[in-house]
Amino acid sequence: MINTHKYNGETWVDIDNGTPEEIHELMNTYDIHPFVAKELTSATPKPRIEFHDKYIYCILHFPVFKHSHAEGKSQEIDFIIGKDALITARYDTIDALHKFSKDLEVHEILEKNGDKKKAHDHILLMRMLRELYNSLFEELEYIDDITDNITTDIFKEKEKEMVVAISEVTRTLLDFKRITDLHHKILESLRDHGGRIFGEDFSREIESILVEYIKINTTIKSNLEMLRELRDTNNSLLTSKQNETVKQLTVLGGILLPMNLLSWIFAMRTGGVPLEHNPNGFWIVIISMLAYGLIALLYAKHKRWI
């Protein structure tokens, strides 16, 4: 499916799982190289950028967590950046692009003037990239909320459960970092080489987008560092609790060992066992063992061993 939007004299063509026939028609309309057109028919695992005479073709992947509509850790968008037209191809529902298209529809209804003088070239591309990176900030804020809940639960004696929770959030952030790290070189190439095709204003706008990207990348690294600290804290609490449990078991074992030894002695079937012929011998032994156990337990508590 293909949707077309107009904004300040620019055209945005959005391809949502386009068919070969639709792609072929766009190829003829916008003079797209056949190899590039073929790329628009299916997803590509790696991001990249290509510079052509009349347009720039680049592929970016955006990590998803909360707003995912399909299996996978990222959503791909292919961009064809021309002088007056922006073409995007996607293979999944992307909330940020859906919101962006609705905003443009509202603007078209209110302005009713697609030929309005442009504030600058490629305003559609710049607004779209900002919307996409803002959506990443929303994803990171959602992960922040999960991290705050983990921080609270760590001190509610849920250390064992938090081991898995911290690992899952860390894995998600590592995926975010791995995917977004590849944006840096592409944005720098757009800034450095795109300016030669579209002018210095294009480079300055991309530079501002690069600043937004750096904020995201810094936030991801900061969150990963926080999770490392949380993992260390959680492990320390877990180790302390385990050590306390081992200490208590050791003390209890030390209390029970003499009692077991005493019971074994009186259980020996040999002559001369004390109290063997005493009619109250059983109760004397039991009371002696209980008395010893109580005294040993009180002594351990006094020494704060348990």
C-alpha positions in Angstrom: 0.0 0.0 0.0 1.2 3.5 -0.9 0.1 6.7 0.9 1.1 10.2 -0.3 1.2 13.3 1.8 2.0 16.9 0.9 3.6 19.4 3.2 5.0 22.9 2.4 5.6 22.0 -1.2 7.3 18.7 -0.4 5.9 15.2 -1.1 6.1 12.2 1.2 5.4 8.8 -0.4 5.0 6.1 2.3 5.3 2.5 1.1 3.7 0.0 3.5 4.7 -3.5 2.4 4.6 -2.4 -1.2 3.9 -4.8 -4.0 6.3 -5.2 -7.0 3.8 -3.4 -9.2 3.6 -0.4 -6.9 7.4 -0.3 -6.5 7.8 -0.5 -10.3 5.4 2.4 -10.8 7.3 4.5 -8.3 10.6 3.6 -10.0 9.4 5.1 -13.2 7.8 8.1 -11.6 10.8 9.2 -9.5 13.6 7.8 -11.7 14.8 5.3 -9.1 17.5 2.9 -10.0 16.2 -0.7 -10.5 18.6 -2.1 -7.9 17.3 0.4 -5.3 13.7 -0.3 -6.3 14.3 -4.0 -5.7 15.6 -3.3 -2.2 12.2 -1.7 -1.4 10.4 -5.0 -1.8 11.8 -6.7 1.2 13.6 -6.0 4.5 17.4 -5.7 4.7 19.3 -7.0 7.7 22.0 -4.4 7.7 21.8 -0.6 7.5 23.6 1.3 4.8 23.7 4.5 2.7 24.2 5.1 -1.0 24.6 8.4 -2.8 23.1 8.7 -6.3 23.0 11.7 -8.7 19.5 12.9 -7.8 18.8 11.2 -4.4 20.2 9.5 -1.4 19.2 6.0 -0.4 19.7 4.8 3.2 18.4 2.1 5.4 17.9 2.6 9.2 16.7 0.1 11.8 15.0 1.4 14.9 14.9 -0.7 18.1 11.5 -1.5 19.6 10.3 -2.8 23.0 7.0 -1.3 24.1 5.6 -0.4 20.6 6.5 -3.6 18.8 3.7 -5.0 16.5 5.6 -8.1 15.3 8.3 -10.4 16.4 11.8 -8.9 16.2 13.9 -6.4 18.0 13.9 -3.6 15.4 11.8 -2.0 12.6 13.4 -1.1 9.3 12.7 2.1 7.3 14.2 2.6 3.9 14.6 6.3 2.9 14.9 7.7 -0.6 15.7 11.4 -0.1 15.2 13.5 -3.3 15.1 17.2 -3.9 11.4 17.6 -3.4 10.2 14.1 -2.6 10.8 11.8 0.3 10.1 8.1 -0.1 9.9 5.7 2.8 9.4 1.9 2.7 8.6 -0.1 5.8 7.6 -3.6 6.5 5.8 -3.3 9.8 3.4 -0.8 11.6 5.6 1.9 13.0 3.8 4.0 15.6 6.0 7.0 15.1 5.4 7.2 11.4 1.6 6.6 11.9 1.5 9.5 14.3 3.6 11.6 11.9 1.2 10.9 9.0 -1.8 11.8 11.1 -0.2 15.1 12.1 0.4 15.9 8.4 -3.2 15.0 7.6 -4.4 17.5 10.2 -2.0 20.1 8.8 -3.3 19.5 5.2 -6.9 20.0 6.4 -6.1 23.2 8.4 -3.8 24.8 5.9 -5.3 23.6 2.6 -2.2 24.9 0.9 0.4 22.3 -0.1 2.3 25.0 -2.1 3.1 27.2 0.9 6.7 28.6 0.9 9.0 26.1 2.6 10.8 27.1 5.7 13.8 25.0 4.5 14.4 22.1 2.2 13.7 18.6 3.5 11.6 19.7 6.4 9.6 16.5 6.1 12.7 14.3 6.5 13.9 16.4 9.5 10.5 16.3 11.3 10.2 12.6 10.6 13.6 11.8 12.0 12.9 13.8 15.1 9.6 12.0 15.5 11.4 8.6 15.2 14.1 9.6 17.7 11.4 11.0 20.1 9.7 7.6 20.0 13.0 6.0 21.1 13.1 8.4 24.0 9.6 7.1 24.9 10.8 3.6 24.7 13.7 4.4 27.0 11.4 6.2 29.5 9.3 3.0 29.6 12.4 1.0 30.3 13.3 3.6 33.0 10.0 2.9 34.7 10.8 -0.8 34.7 14.3 -0.1 36.2 12.7 2.0 38.9 10.4 -0.9 39.8 13.4 -3.2 39.9 15.2 -0.8 42.2 12.2 -0.8 44.6 11.8 -4.5 44.5 15.5 -5.1 45.2 15.0 -3.8 48.7 11.8 -5.7 49.3 13.6 -9.0 49.7 13.0 -10.0 46.0 16.6 -10.4 45.1 16.2 -13.8 43.4 13.4 -12.5 41.1 15.4 -9.4 40.3 18.3 -11.4 38.9 16.1 -12.4 35.9 14.4 -9.0 35.7 17.8 -7.1 35.5 19.1 -9.5 32.9 16.1 -9.0 30.7 16.2 -5.2 30.8 20.0 -5.3 30.3 19.5 -7.5 27.2 16.9 -5.1 25.8 19.2 -2.1 26.3 22.2 -3.9 24.7 19.9 -4.6 21.7 19.1 -0.8 21.6 22.7 0.1 21.8 23.8 -2.4 19.1 21.1 -1.2 16.7 21.5 2.6 17.3 25.3 2.5 17.2 25.0 1.9 13.5 23.1 5.2 13.1 26.1 7.3 13.9 28.1 6.7 10.7 25.0 7.0 8.5 24.0 10.4 10.0 27.6 11.6 9.7 27.6 10.6 6.0 24.3 12.4 5.5 25.7 15.5 7.1 29.0 15.5 5.2 28.0 14.2 1.8 24.3 15.2 1.8 25.3 18.9 2.0 27.1 18.6 -1.3 23.9 17.4 -3.0 21.2 19.5 -1.2 23.2 22.4 0.3 24.5 23.6 3.6 21.1 24.0 5.2 20.6 20.2 4.8 23.9 19.6 6.6 23.0 21.9 9.5 19.6 20.2 9.9 21.2 16.8 9.9 23.7 18.1 12.5 20.8 18.9 14.8 19.4 15.4 14.2 22.8 14.0 15.1 22.7 15.9 18.4 19.3 14.1 19.2 20.9 10.8 18.3 23.8 11.4 20.7 21.4 12.2 23.5 19.7 8.8 22.9 23.0 7.0 22.7 24.2 8.7 25.9 20.9 7.8 27.7 21.3 4.1 26.7 24.9 4.0 28.0 23.8 5.7 31.2 21.0 3.2 31.7 23.3 0.3 31.1 25.7 1.7 33.7 22.9 2.0 36.2 21.8 -1.5 35.6 25.4 -2.7 36.2 25.3 -0.9 39.6 21.9 -2.4 40.3 23.2 -5.9 39.5 26.1 -5.4 41.8 23.9 -4.2 44.6 21.4 -7.0 44.0 24.2 -9.6 44.0 25.7 -8.2 47.2 22.3 -8.4 48.9 21.7 -11.9 47.6 25.2 -13.0 48.7 24.7 -11.4 52.1 21.4 -13.2 52.6 22.9 -16.5 51.4 25.9 -16.1 53.8 23.4 -15.4 56.6 21.5 -18.5 55.8 24.7 -20.6 55.7 25.7 -19.1 59.1 22.4 -20.0 60.7 22.5 -23.5 59.3 26.1 -23.9 60.6 25.1 -22.8 64.1 22.1 -25.0 64.1 24.2 -27.9 62.9 26.7 -27.2 65.7 23.8 -27.3 68.3 22.4 -30.5 66.9 25.7 -32.4 66.6 26.2 -33.0 70.4 22.6 -33.9 70.8 22.9 -36.5 67.9 26.2 -37.8 69.5 24.4 -38.2 72.9 21.5 -40.1 71.3 23.9 -42.4 69.4 25.8 -43.1 72.7 22.6 -44.1 74.5 21.5 -46.1 71.5 24.5 -48.4 71.6 23.6 -52.0 72.5 26.6 -52.7 74.8 26.8 -53.3 78.5 27.4 -50.5 81.0 25.4 -47.8 79.2 24.5 -45.2 81.8 20.8 -45.1 82.9 20.3 -48.4 81.1 18.4 -49.9 84.0 16.9 -46.7 85.3 13.1 -46.6 84.7 13.2 -42.9 84.1 16.4 -43.0 81.9 14.6 -42.2 78.7 13.1 -39.0 80.1 16.3 -38.0 81.8 18.1 -38.2 78.4 15.4 -36.3 76.5 15.2 -33.5 79.1 19.0 -33.3 79.2 19.1 -32.9 75.4 16.4 -30.3 75.4 18.1 -28.4 78.1 21.4 -28.4 76.3 19.7 -27.4 73.0 17.9 -24.5 74.8 21.1 -23.3 76.5 23.1 -23.5 73.2 20.3 -21.6 71.3 20.2 -18.8 73.9 24.0 -18.6 73.9 24.0 -18.4 70.0 21.4 -15.6 70.1 23.4 -13.8 72.8 26.5 -13.9 70.5 24.3 -12.9 67.6 25.2 -15.9 65.6 21.6 -16.4 64.6 
